[in-house]
Amino acid sequence: MKGGWGKGASAVVDGQGFNYAGGHNAGRDMAKNIDEFHTQFPKQPTIGTETGSDFSTRGIYKNDPGKGYVSSYDINFLGYVVSMEDWWKIYAKREFLAGGFDGTGFDYRGEPSPYKWPCISSHFGAMDTCGLPAAGNDSCASEFYRSCECNHCDCGQPGEIRPAI
């Protein structure tokens, strides 16, 4: 839900969902709506129904619009959302939230984003079109399964320095 919390159908359903950490406000105080809702309805279960919408191409670490590649560094996302790392921080601080769902499970053909034709991929998925996890998926796994060591490592080209994900 993107607005109208506590009104209409959301006043009578068993649980409340929040898209993009509770508000389309370009990353500024993304959790404000969640906190306000929880203050008004502290007993209603809440969950992130669409938490992120970032772009990435598995195994790519530099944007290349000509080839249709998007860096996997969790730096490419729509202006009205926050990075995957940032929404995890929002949800981790609030024990009353049951968790969150990434906006798109798998990349898909059609709705090319962030690039236009001739690029045909969505670049939104936690998994690529082959079903292999994107780097962001590893990041979420390491946050969720804190008992295991889940790291995404990329060796790059000889002599190339890349930030750790």
N, C-alpha and C positions, 0 to 999 in steps of 0.2 A: 504494500500500500504506500502511496506517495503523499498522502495528506488526508485530512478528515478523521484522524484517529479519535476513537471514542464517540463517533457520530454514525448514524445510519446503521448498516450491517455490522460495523466493527463494535458497536455497543452490545450486540447480542451473540456474537460468535464466541466459541470456547477459547480461542487463542488469537493473538494479534501478530501479524507479520510486518516487518519493516523492510523496505527496499532502500538500498544504498545508505545504510546506517541511519535511516530515518529522515533523510531530506536531500533534496537536490539543490544544494547551496554551495557548489564549487569548493567543497572540502572545508569550509569554515564551520567549525563547531558541528560536525556531522551528527553527533550523538545527542544534540539538544532535544530533538523531538522524542527520542527514545526515553530520555530521562524525564521529560515532562509527562509522557504517557504513563511511565511507571509510577510517578508520584501520584497521578490521578487514579490509576488502576493497579495497585501494587500486587493484587492476587491473580491478575490475569496472566496466563503464560504468554511469553513473547519469544519470537525467533526472527532471525534475519532471513527473509524470503528471497532476496536477491541482494547479495552483499557486495559484489564487485563486478567490474566490467573492464578488465584490462586487456591489452593486446600483447601477444608474444608469438614468436615462432620458435619451437623447440630447437635447441642447439645453435641459435643465432644470437650474437651478442653485439650487433651494430645494426641500426636501422638502415635499410637499403630499399627505398621506394621503387627503384627501377626493377628489382628482382622480386618485390612484394614481401620482403623480410622485415620483421619487427623484432627488436632486441628483447631478450628474455629477462632483462634486469628489473622488472616491476616499476618501470618509469613511464610507460605508455598507457594512459588510461583516459577515459572521457572526462571532460572538465567538471562534470557534476558528481563525480564519485571520488573516492580516495584510493590509494594503492592497496594491494592485497595485504601488505604488511601493516598499513594503517588501520584497515578495518579489523584485522585481528586484534590490534591493541584496544580498539573500542569495545569489542566483544569480550575480550579477556578481563577487562576491568569491571564488567557487569555480570555478576553471578546469576542474576535473574534472567538473563538471556540464555535460551536453550542451545544456541549455536547459530550457524548461518550456512546458506547455500550460495555457492558461486553462481553468477548469472547464467553461465553457459557451460555445460559439462564437456561437450566436444566441439572442436572447430568444425565448421561445415562449409560447404560450397554454396555461394550465394550471399547476398548482403555483405559484399566485400568491405572490410573495415580494418584499419583506418584508410586504406588506399582504395581507389576506384578502379574500374576496368582498365587494363586487362587483368588485374589481380582478381581472383575469384574466391579467396578464402575469407572467412569471418575473423580469424585470429583471436577469437574471444575465449576459446575453450580451456578448461583445466587439462584436457587431453587433446592431442592433435587428431587429425583425420584418420590416422592409423591406430588410434587408441593408446598411444604412448603418452606418459605424463609430461606436461609442460613444466618448466622450472618452477613456476608459481605453485604448482601442485606439490612439489617437494617441500616448498616453504611452508605450505599449510600443514602438511603431514608432520613436519618437525615441530610445529606449534601444538598440534593436537596430541601427538604421541610423544610427549616430553620424556617418556622413559626410554626411548630409543634415540640413537644418533642418526638423524636423517639429514644428509647434506647433499647439496647439488654442487658437483665439482666439474669445472670445465678447464681443460688444459690449454686450449688455445693454440696459437702458432708459436714456434720457437722464438723466444725473446719478447713475446707479447705479454703485457701485464693486464690482467683482468680482475675486476673486483669479485670478491666471494659473494655468493648468493646464499 
